């Protein structure tokens, strides 16, 4: 992974900043220099298509606005399809390798990635997404709307964390 550098004030104009403005830059060993006004995301700091995909998936989960349980279903479906796409890419790469190389280090790494995506997909599909309130049975008073809303948001965040954990298991 490349290391991003922050520049407080540009000495001269560059593609994203004028002289005196702040910016970020990073470079890969065999690639040009990249510039950005904002801090780069981890998925931008790798040249691996697989790792970039996994990191971008984690970023998508973290940034997805969860307001109600229906949003969680959409997020789960998006995560599942992205994992399936990454798995297909790895399978294609493995099948395009000569038979002798499939048993080598690269072939084994691709197979591990396929298995990791498969496992993550199973985890994502098996997560329980049925919301059940815990406030109804507590005390004599009915829960307020604010308490219900807070409980729903906490539940949604817990489910987001479970999704994120399933995806993070793909990092190989």
N, C-alpha and C positions, 0 to 999 in steps of 0.2 A: 504494500500500500504506500501511496505517496504521502508525504507530510505537507500539510498546508502551512503557508507562511502568511502572517498578517503584516501589512505595511500601513503604518499610521498616515504617512503623507508621501504620495508619489513624487519622485524627483522629476519625472517627465510624463507626458501623456502616454497612456497605453489603451488597449481595446475597451476597458471598462471604466477607467478613472482619468480624470484630468490632473494636471500637476497640482499637488497639495491635497488631493482627496485620498481617503483610505480605501484599501482593497485587499483581497486575498489572492494568492497565487500558489500553484503547485505544479510539479512536473514529474513525469514518469521517466524511467531510464531511457526508453526508446520512444519518445514522443515529445511533442512540443509543450510549451509552457501554457498553462490554463489560468485564466483570470476570472474573478467573480467579485461583485460588490458585497455579497453575503458570504458568510462562512460556508464552505462546501459541505455537503452531506457525505456521510461515509460511503455511500454508493458511488459517488463521483471520484473517490480516491483510490479506486481499484480498476484494473484493466481486465479482471476476470469477469466474463459474462455471467457465470454462475453466482459468484460472490456478489457482484453488482445487483443481480436479480434478487437474491436473498436479502441483502441490505436494503434495497428499495422497497421490498415487501414489508420489512420491519418498519421502515419510515412511513409507509402508507398506513399501516395499522396504528401507529402512534399519532398520525395527523388526522385520521378519519374522525369526523364529528359524530359522536354517538349521542343522540338525543332520545331515542326510544328503541325498544326491542327490535322493531322492524329494520332499523339501521344495522343492527348486529347481524341479522340474516344476510343483508346485502354485503357487509364486510366479509362474512364467512364465505360467501359464494365467490367473491373477488379473490380472496386468499387461496381458496381451493383451486380456482382456475389458473391463477399465477403459478402455484406449485405444480399443477399438471403440465403447464407450458415449460417450466424449468426441467421437469422430469423428462418430457418428450425431447427437449434439446439435448440433454445428456444421453438419452437412449439413441438418438440419431448419431451423435458423435461416436458413441461406442460401436454402433453397427457399421459405421463408415471406416472404422479402423481395420487394418489387416488382421486376420485371425491370430497370428502369432503375437501381435502387439496388444491384443485384448487381454492377455494374461499378464502383461507387464504392469509396471507401477501406474501408468496413466489409465490403463483399462480398469485396474482395480479401484482407482480413485473415482472414475466415472461411475462404476457400479456402486460404490459407497454413496455417492451423491444421489443416484437413482433410488437406492434403498432408503436414504434419509428423507427424500421428498415423499416417497410412498408412505413411510411411517408418519411424517408430519401431516399428510393428507388424511390418514386414518385418525390421527389425534384431532384434527380440525373437525372432521365429520362426526366424531363421537362426543364432542363437547355438548353438555346439556345447556340448551338455550331457553328453557322454560322458566320464566320468572315466577317465583313464589314469594309472597310477602311474609315477613317474619313478624310484622307489627300487629297483625290482626288479633293474635292471641294474647298480647301483653296487656295486663292491667284492665281496668274497667273502662277507661277512656278510649274512644276511637282515635286512630292516628290522624294527625293533621295532614293537609295537602303537602305542606313543606316537608314533613317527615317522610311521606310516601315518595316525594320527588327525590329527596336525598338518598333514600334506600335504593331507588331505581338507578340513580347515577352511580352509587357504590357498586351495585350489581353489574352494571354495564362496564365499569372500569375493571372489575374482577374478570369479566369475560374477555375484555380486551387483553388483559395480562396473560390469560390462558392461551389466547390465539398467538400472542407475541412469543410466548414460551415455546409453543409448538413449532413456530417458524425458526426460532433461534436454534432449535435442535438440528436444523439442516446445515449449520455452519460446519464445514469440514475442510 
